Amino acid sequence: MKLYDYELSGNCYKIRLFLSILNKSFETQTVDFYPGQEHKSPPMLALNPLGQLPIIEDEGKVLRDAQAILTYLAAKYDETGEWYPLQDPDRLGEVAQWLAFADGITGTASAARLHDGLFYDLDVEAARAGAHRLFRILDEHLWFAEQAGQSWICSGNHPTIADIACFPYVILSEEGGISRQDYPAIRRWCDRVKRIKGFIGMSGVFPTSAAA
Amino acid sequence: MLDLNCKDSVILNQWHPLSSLEEINKGVVHKTRLLDASISYGIDDEGTLSTWLSNDHLKAGQPYNAAAITDPLPVKHAHGYLWTCLGEPPETLFSFSEFYESDRRNVPTGVFGVHVSAGRAVENFLDMGHFPFVHTGILGEEPHTEVKEYDVEVSETRDEVVATQCQFYQPQAALASKEGAMVDYIYRVPHVNCALLYKSSPTDESRNDVIYLFLQPMGQEQIRAHTGMCVVDDMNSHEDIRYFQQTIFGQDKPILENQYPKRLPLDPRAETPIRADKTAIAFRRWLSRKGLTYGVIPVEA
């Protein structure tokens, strides 16, 4: 399997993180995303006409979109069946719902980070306000989950790919000027994600201590 | 005199980097921020460079025409970058002779926005103590955490802070490194917002690779960090060198952005240094003697 990868991309990190958790080996091809804009070059556009990362190639299959790739990897390589609960319609629906939510986090928190860090020209105040709206919803959801004795975004006792999809741009949000100070349930959940067996960080994401 | 929010003549009377020359699209107006002012710049096909205080006649993205610039600012083209000045420009910019050696690979590794003052970013660049904890497995690793004794001086003739005899154990000092090694470092701070680091090249021990950090203060607590490498390395591609350095810088970024206060305190009693911070102490004193107030917390009189 080959991942077209850029270290500082949170969406590429989702795939590296999940493959590490699955303990599945893969090769990477570094794409000069910044400043080279290689993801907009003709050979890359041939793989993904949207001009975005990540992209994977696996046994001849080319797939784009972080959430789609997580779904594919879980369905194909997770022998436990826990990360993408195909046999459980209720939880499967929840996963799909939060995967779409993760896309919203990309459109807001990640956009603000690109503005502040890499000088993308966009309305950063709107992006930050949008991220805060989503973080408030996620924080409340996680708080109620904790009250019900649940640790993860979707119901059940095991994390799902929804946790992997939402985590990167939440944990990188401060690079876009979005503080997590007002979201205590999100902060506790971030620590739980960091304690998943096989967890790895990226530039800007540090490991945490073992649970007390 | 220009009408500017920034009134600190120490920072106004400096050359400031705006962009790597490689990254300026020709024939188009670009816009950025320097010392709280909006600055535009452009380069045409003949290589004519201009910078000016932004105005509504020549907006970012519009065609650039050097002849249309009525109030140009001073420009300097040096060390691969475009520099400008909002005050009295100094006659010279610091030396960087390695940049001009014919067999060098000069790789601008990217410019990054960081929410921190320039002084804090320079200090982090000068600090070896954080390597094992922030750049784990690359520039340091436990238990090799000791910062050995080193020398610091402020060169009066060249007006720069220099730290020599620095040594640190590094698992992967550069992309071309094959194994961990004790690496020799020299640090130079030849400009209030620019620092260079010289480290023995893994491919030729008699020469030094140079890593530089040229900071453009957008505001007192926000910078554009221009990073780059000037290396003796005929094996790795530009992209690989760039990727290595971006990984390192990405690790530093959250550390920088969580510094408090964001401005650099110049009072020696404000923060408690350890022996390993000798270079930082000399740097703060040097800034204090210059009378810098922008982006710092000056010593109270």
Interface residues (C-beta under 8 A of the other chain):
Chain A: E7 L8 T30 D32 Y34 P35 G36 E38 D116 G117 L118 F119 E174 E175 G177 M202 S203 G204 F206
Chain B: E23 P108 G110 V111 F112 G113 V114 H115 R224 E239 D240 R242 Y243 Q246 T247 I248 F249 G250 Q251 K253 P254 E257 N258
